[in-house]
Amino acid sequence: MILWINRWHRAVKVTPSHDPVDFEIARRHDLKLITILNKDATMNDNAGPCKGMDRFACRKWVVEELERLDY
């Protein structure tokens, strides 16, 4: 999946711990496998400002933050 940020920049979303194809991409490029969820579905230390949030609250926060930044 390619996310177009603007005309000159783009990002690729890779979730190696979630998807077999992405896992292979990560393996090929020596990317770290990072977990952002605790077993109770709250966000862990790797989630930055979402640490401690429920996964649905985090998702809502991310959408609101992207909208605030006009993405």
N, CA, C and O atoms as a printed pandas DataFrame, in Angstrom:
     atom_number atom_name residue_name chain_id  residue_number  x_coord  y_coord  z_coord
0              1         N          MET        A               1    0.839   -1.160    0.000
1              2        CA          MET        A               1    0.000    0.000    0.000
2              3         C          MET        A               1    0.890    1.231    0.000
3              4         O          MET        A               1    1.793    1.341    0.829
4              5         N          ILE        A               2    0.649    2.148   -0.909
5              6        CA          ILE        A               2    1.391    3.399   -0.952
6              7         C          ILE        A               2    0.442    4.519   -0.550
7              8         O          ILE        A               2   -0.651    4.647   -1.101
8              9         N          LEU        A               3    0.862    5.317    0.400
9             10        CA          LEU        A               3    0.079    6.457    0.850
10            11         C          LEU        A               3    0.710    7.713    0.264
11            12         O          LEU        A               3    1.866    8.021    0.554
12            13         N          TRP        A               4   -0.034    8.430   -0.548
13            14        CA          TRP        A               4    0.487    9.675   -1.107
14            15         C          TRP        A               4    0.291   10.779   -0.084
15            16         O          TRP        A               4   -0.842   11.114    0.262
16            17         N          ILE        A               5    1.375   11.341    0.395
17            18        CA          ILE        A               5    1.315   12.414    1.382
18            19         C          ILE        A               5    1.081   13.749    0.674
19            20         O          ILE        A               5    0.234   14.534    1.100
20            21         N          ASN        A               6    1.804   14.004   -0.373
21            22        CA          ASN        A               6    1.569   15.165   -1.232
22            23         C          ASN        A               6    2.195   14.860   -2.589
23            24         O          ASN        A               6    2.587   13.722   -2.850
24            25         N          ARG        A               7    2.289   15.839   -3.428
25            26        CA          ARG        A               7    2.772   15.604   -4.777
26            27         C          ARG        A               7    4.199   15.083   -4.837
27            28         O          ARG        A               7    4.553   14.356   -5.766
28            29         N          TRP        A               8    5.016   15.441   -3.865
29            30        CA          TRP        A               8    6.441   15.108   -3.929
30            31         C          TRP        A               8    6.876   14.038   -2.948
31            32         O          TRP        A               8    7.995   13.535   -3.047
32            33         N          HIS        A               9    6.032   13.683   -2.018
33            34        CA          HIS        A               9    6.410   12.709   -0.998
34            35         C          HIS        A               9    5.410   11.568   -0.955
35            36         O          HIS        A               9    4.217   11.761   -1.189
36            37         N          ARG        A              10    5.898   10.405   -0.662
37            38        CA          ARG        A              10    5.017    9.265   -0.469
38            39         C          ARG        A              10    5.613    8.351    0.585
39            40         O          ARG        A              10    6.810    8.397    0.870
40            41         N          ALA        A              11    4.781    7.547    1.137
41            42        CA          ALA        A              11    5.214    6.614    2.175
42            43         C          ALA        A              11    4.620    5.248    1.873
43            44         O          ALA        A              11    3.552    5.148    1.270
44            45         N          VAL        A              12    5.296    4.223    2.283
45            46        CA          VAL        A              12    4.794    2.866    2.126
46            47         C          VAL        A              12    4.481    2.322    3.512
47            48         O          VAL        A              12    5.323    2.370    4.409
48            49         N          LYS        A              13    3.295    1.815    3.682
49            50        CA          LYS        A              13    2.892    1.224    4.952
50            51         C          LYS        A              13    3.253   -0.253    4.914
51            52         O          LYS        A              13    2.762   -1.002    4.070
52            53         N          VAL        A              14    4.101   -0.656    5.823
53            54        CA          VAL        A              14    4.508   -2.056    5.925
54            55         C          VAL        A              14    4.231   -2.504    7.350
55            56         O          VAL        A              14    4.699   -1.881    8.303
56            57         N          THR        A              15    3.473   -3.580    7.495
57            58        CA          THR        A              15    3.158   -4.112    8.831
58            59         C          THR        A              15    3.666   -5.545    8.919
59            60         O          THR        A              15    2.888   -6.493    8.810
60            61         N          PRO        A              16    4.982   -5.703    9.117
61            62        CA          PRO        A              16    5.601   -7.023    9.058
62            63         C          PRO        A              16    5.111   -8.014   10.104
63            64         O          PRO        A              16    5.179   -9.222    9.881
64            65         N          SER        A              17    4.628   -7.541   11.218
65            66        CA          SER        A              17    4.133   -8.466   12.238
66            67         C          SER        A              17    2.681   -8.857   11.990
67            68         O          SER        A              17    2.105   -9.635   12.749
68            69         N          HIS        A              18    2.097   -8.319   10.934
69            70        CA          HIS        A              18    0.668   -8.503   10.694
70            71         C          HIS        A              18    0.353   -9.214    9.379
71            72         O          HIS        A              18   -0.703   -9.832    9.248
72            73         N          ASP        A              19    1.247   -9.131    8.422
73            74        CA          ASP        A              19    0.945   -9.586    7.068
74            75         C          ASP        A              19    2.138  -10.362    6.500
75            76         O          ASP        A              19    3.270   -9.888    6.603
76            77         N          PRO        A              20    1.920  -11.535    5.905
77            78        CA          PRO        A              20    3.037  -12.342    5.381
78            79         C          PRO        A              20    3.853  -11.642    4.295
79            80         O          PRO        A              20    5.077  -11.765    4.273
80            81         N          VAL        A              21    3.200  -10.918    3.402
81            82        CA          VAL        A              21    3.940  -10.211    2.347
82            83         C          VAL        A              21    4.802   -9.119    2.967
83            84         O          VAL        A              21    5.968   -8.962    2.604
84            85         N          ASP        A              22    4.229   -8.365    3.903
85            86        CA          ASP        A              22    4.990   -7.325    4.577
86            87         C          ASP        A              22    6.124   -7.922    5.413
87            88         O          ASP        A              22    7.197   -7.327    5.516
88            89         N          PHE        A              23    5.893   -9.074    5.998
89            90        CA          PHE        A              23    6.947   -9.755    6.748
90            91         C          PHE        A              23    8.134  -10.038    5.834
91            92         O          PHE        A              23    9.284   -9.844    6.228
92            93         N          GLU        A              24    7.859  -10.493    4.624
93            94        CA          GLU        A              24    8.925  -10.782    3.662
94            95         C          GLU        A              24    9.658   -9.503    3.252
95            96         O          GLU        A              24   10.882   -9.509    3.116
96            97         N          ILE        A              25    8.925   -8.413    3.056
97            98        CA          ILE        A              25    9.550   -7.124    2.734
98            99         C          ILE        A              25   10.480   -6.708    3.873
99           100         O          ILE        A              25   11.609   -6.281    3.632
100          101         N          ALA        A              26   10.005   -6.832    5.106
101          102        CA          ALA        A              26   10.804   -6.466    6.272
102          103         C          ALA        A              26   12.063   -7.329    6.374
103          104         O          ALA        A              26   13.149   -6.825    6.659
104          105         N          ARG        A              27   11.906   -8.625    6.139
105          106        CA          ARG        A              27   13.050   -9.535    6.204
106          107         C          ARG        A              27   14.094   -9.156    5.153
107          108         O          ARG        A              27   15.292   -9.136    5.436
108          109         N          ARG        A              28   13.638   -8.862    3.963
109          110        CA          ARG        A              28   14.529   -8.519    2.859
110          111         C          ARG        A              28   15.296   -7.230    3.118
111          112         O          ARG        A              28   16.431   -7.079    2.664
112          113         N          HIS        A              29   14.681   -6.297    3.846
113          114        CA          HIS        A              29   15.296   -4.987    4.085
114          115         C          HIS        A              29   15.773   -4.801    5.520
115          116         O          HIS        A              29   16.082   -3.685    5.937
116          117         N          ASP        A              30   15.831   -5.902    6.279
117          118        CA          ASP        A              30   16.302   -5.864    7.669
118          119         C          ASP        A              30   15.557   -4.840    8.533
119          120         O          ASP        A              30   16.163   -4.137    9.342
120          121         N          LEU        A              31   14.238   -4.768    8.349
121          122        CA          LEU        A              31   13.426   -3.874    9.168
122          123         C          LEU        A              31   13.102   -4.544   10.491
123          124         O          LEU        A              31   12.924   -5.761   10.555
124          125         N          LYS        A              32   13.026   -3.747   11.541
125          126        CA          LYS        A              32   12.686   -4.279   12.853
126          127         C          LYS        A              32   11.197   -4.599   12.918
127          128         O          LYS        A              32   10.373   -3.894   12.337
128          129         N          LEU        A              33   10.865   -5.668   13.631
129          130        CA          LEU        A              33    9.471   -5.997   13.887
130          131         C          LEU        A              33    9.088   -5.306   15.192
131          132         O          LEU        A              33    9.601   -5.645   16.259
132          133         N          ILE        A              34    8.197   -4.350   15.099
133          134        CA          ILE        A              34    7.819   -3.549   16.259
134          135         C          ILE        A              34    6.367   -3.836   16.616
135          136         O          ILE        A              34    5.484   -3.799   15.759
136          137         N          THR        A              35    6.137   -4.119   17.875
137          138        CA          THR        A              35    4.790   -4.334   18.372
138          139         C          THR        A              35    4.344   -3.069   19.086
139          140         O          THR        A              35    5.098   -2.499   19.874
140          141         N          ILE        A              36    3.119   -2.627   18.813
141          142        CA          ILE        A              36    2.611   -1.418   19.462
142          143         C          ILE        A              36    1.448   -1.703   20.403
143          144         O          ILE        A              36    0.959   -0.799   21.081
144          145         N          LEU        A              37    1.005   -2.958   20.446
145          146        CA          LEU        A              37   -0.139   -3.315   21.291
146          147         C          LEU        A              37    0.283   -4.181   22.468
147          148         O          LEU        A              37    1.121   -5.074   22.338
148          149         N          ASN        A              38   -0.313   -3.899   23.613
149          150        CA          ASN        A              38   -0.209   -4.793   24.759
150          151         C          ASN        A              38   -1.234   -5.911   24.580
151          152         O          ASN        A              38   -2.099   -5.822   23.709
152          153         N          LYS        A              39   -1.145   -6.950   25.388
153          154        CA          LYS        A              39   -2.080   -8.075   25.282
154          155         C          LYS        A              39   -3.528   -7.654   25.534
155          156         O          LYS        A              39   -4.454   -8.309   25.055
156          157         N          ASP        A              40   -3.730   -6.559   26.287
157          158        CA          ASP        A              40   -5.094   -6.092   26.554
158          159         C          ASP        A              40   -5.583   -5.085   25.510
159          160         O          ASP        A              40   -6.598   -4.422   25.724
160          161         N          ALA        A              41   -4.876   -4.965   24.392
161          162        CA          ALA        A              41   -5.223   -4.090   23.259
162          163         C          ALA        A              41   -5.065   -2.611   23.566
163          164         O          ALA        A              41   -5.636   -1.769   22.873
164          165         N          THR        A              42   -4.295   -2.286   24.599
165          166        CA          THR        A              42   -3.914   -0.898   24.800
166          167         C          THR        A              42   -2.567   -0.689   24.117
167          168         O          THR        A              42   -1.832   -1.643   23.865
168          169         N          MET        A              43   -2.259    0.551   23.827
169          170        CA          MET        A              43   -1.034    0.873   23.114
170          171         C          MET        A              43    0.153    0.860   24.087
171          172         O          MET        A              43    0.038    1.325   25.221
172          173         N          ASN        A              44    1.293    0.325   23.633
173          174        CA          ASN        A              44    2.468    0.221   24.504
174          175         C          ASN        A              44    3.428    1.395   24.289
175          176         O          ASN        A              44    3.080    2.364   23.614
176          177         N          ASP        A              45    4.620    1.312   24.852
177          178        CA          ASP        A              45    5.609    2.395   24.773
178          179         C          ASP        A              45    5.980    2.763   23.338
179          180         O          ASP        A              45    6.340    3.910   23.072
180          181         N          ASN        A              46    5.898    1.813   22.414
181          182        CA          ASN        A              46    6.251    2.084   21.019
182          183         C          ASN        A              46    5.227    2.959   20.308
183          184         O          ASN        A              46    5.486    3.424   19.198
184          185         N          ALA        A              47    4.080    3.191   20.916
185          186        CA          ALA        A              47    3.007    3.966   20.286
186          187         C          ALA        A              47    3.128    5.465   20.532
187          188         O          ALA        A              47    2.233    6.227   20.163
188          189         N          GLY        A              48    4.207    5.889   21.139
189          190        CA          GLY        A              48    4.447    7.319   21.340
190          191         C          GLY        A              48    3.332    7.998   22.113
191          192         O          GLY        A              48    3.004    7.579   23.223
192          193         N          PRO        A              49    2.739    9.054   21.532
193          194        CA          PRO        A              49    1.728    9.813   22.257
194          195         C          PRO        A              49    0.443    9.021   22.529
195          196         O          PRO        A              49   -0.404    9.470   23.300
196          197         N          CYS        A              50    0.296    7.876   21.918
197          198        CA          CYS        A              50   -0.899    7.051   22.138
198          199         C          CYS        A              50   -0.697    6.017   23.243
199          200         O          CYS        A              50   -1.598    5.229   23.530
200          201         N          LYS        A              51    0.474    6.016   23.856
201          202        CA          LYS        A              51    0.773    5.042   24.907
202          203         C          LYS        A              51   -0.349    5.020   25.954
203          204         O          LYS        A              51   -0.759    6.059   26.470
204          205         N          GLY        A              52   -0.827    3.824   26.249
205          206        CA          GLY        A              52   -1.867    3.638   27.252
206          207         C          GLY        A              52   -3.281    3.733   26.712
207          208         O          GLY        A              52   -4.227    3.344   27.398
208          209         N          MET        A              53   -3.449    4.245   25.489
209          210        CA          MET        A              53   -4.789    4.373   24.911
210          211         C          MET        A              53   -5.314    3.017   24.462
211          212         O          MET        A              53   -4.539    2.133   24.097
212          213         N          ASP        A              54   -6.620    2.858   24.492
213          214        CA          ASP        A              54   -7.290    1.727   23.865
214          215         C          ASP        A              54   -7.054    1.837   22.356
215          216         O          ASP        A              54   -6.905    2.944   21.838
216          217         N          ARG        A              55   -7.019    0.714   21.651
217          218        CA          ARG        A              55   -6.720    0.743   20.213
218          219         C          ARG        A              55   -7.704    1.593   19.424
219          220         O          ARG        A              55   -7.313    2.248   18.458
220          221         N          PHE        A              56   -8.968    1.594   19.814
221          222        CA          PHE        A              56   -9.965    2.387   19.086
222          223         C          PHE        A              56   -9.801    3.878   19.375
223          224         O          PHE        A              56   -9.980    4.704   18.480
224          225         N          ALA        A              57   -9.467    4.224   20.600
225          226        CA          ALA        A              57   -9.203    5.624   20.946
226          227         C          ALA        A              57   -7.962    6.116   20.206
227          228         O          ALA        A              57   -7.921    7.256   19.742
228          229         N          CYS        A              58   -6.960    5.262   20.097
229          230        CA          CYS        A              58   -5.741    5.613   19.372
230          231         C          CYS        A              58   -6.051    5.844   17.895
231          232         O          CYS        A              58   -5.590    6.824   17.310
232          233         N          ARG        A              59   -6.815    4.965   17.303
233          234        CA          ARG        A              59   -7.188    5.110   15.895
234          235         C          ARG        A              59   -7.900    6.440   15.671
235          236         O          ARG        A              59   -7.612    7.150   14.707
236          237         N          LYS        A              60   -8.822    6.772   16.557
237          238        CA          LYS        A              60   -9.566    8.035   16.458
238          239         C          LYS        A              60   -8.606    9.218   16.581
239          240         O          LYS        A              60   -8.708   10.181   15.820
240          241         N          TRP        A              61   -7.675    9.152   17.537
241          242        CA          TRP        A              61   -6.708   10.223   17.737
242          243         C          TRP        A              61   -5.850   10.420   16.488
243          244         O          TRP        A              61   -5.609   11.555   16.076
244          245         N          VAL        A              62   -5.387    9.322   15.882
245          246        CA          VAL        A              62   -4.543    9.414   14.683
246          247         C          VAL        A              62   -5.303   10.094   13.552
247          248         O          VAL        A              62   -4.754   10.967   12.879
248          249         N          VAL        A              63   -6.555    9.709   13.333
249          250        CA          VAL        A              63   -7.358   10.331   12.274
250          251         C          VAL        A              63   -7.526   11.820   12.548
251          252         O          VAL        A              63   -7.352   12.641   11.647
252          253         N          GLU        A              64   -7.860   12.172   13.779
253          254        CA          GLU        A              64   -8.026   13.582   14.134
254          255         C          GLU        A              64   -6.730   14.367   13.948
255          256         O          GLU        A              64   -6.749   15.506   13.481
256          257         N          GLU        A              65   -5.618   13.760   14.311
257          258        CA          GLU        A              65   -4.321   14.427   14.163
258          259         C          GLU        A              65   -3.982   14.632   12.692
259          260         O          GLU        A              65   -3.499   15.701   12.319
260          261         N          LEU        A              66   -4.223   13.641   11.857
261          262        CA          LEU        A              66   -3.973   13.795   10.416
262          263         C          LEU        A              66   -4.863   14.872    9.813
263          264         O          LEU        A              66   -4.412   15.651    8.973
264          265         N          GLU        A              67   -6.126   14.922   10.235
265          266        CA          GLU        A              67   -7.021   15.965    9.741
266          267         C          GLU        A              67   -6.546   17.345   10.200
267          268         O          GLU        A              67   -6.593   18.307    9.433
268          269         N          ARG        A              68   -6.091   17.440   11.448
269          270        CA          ARG        A              68   -5.595   18.702   11.977
270          271         C          ARG        A              68   -4.394   19.184   11.166
271          272         O          ARG        A              68   -4.214   20.386   10.971
272          273         N          LEU        A              69   -3.578   18.253   10.700
273          274        CA          LEU        A              69   -2.386   18.575    9.911
274          275         C          LEU        A              69   -2.682   18.685    8.423
275          276         O          LEU        A              69   -1.764   18.848    7.620
276          277         N          ASP        A              70   -3.961   18.598    8.045
277          278        CA          ASP        A              70   -4.400   18.686    6.634
278          279         C          ASP        A              70   -3.866   17.566    5.745
279          280         O          ASP        A              70   -3.546   17.797    4.579
280          281         N          TYR        A              71   -3.771   16.354    6.293
281          282        CA          TYR        A              71   -3.361   15.216    5.456
282          283         C          TYR        A              71   -4.568   14.441    5.053
283          284         O          TYR        A              71   -4.452   13.440    4.345
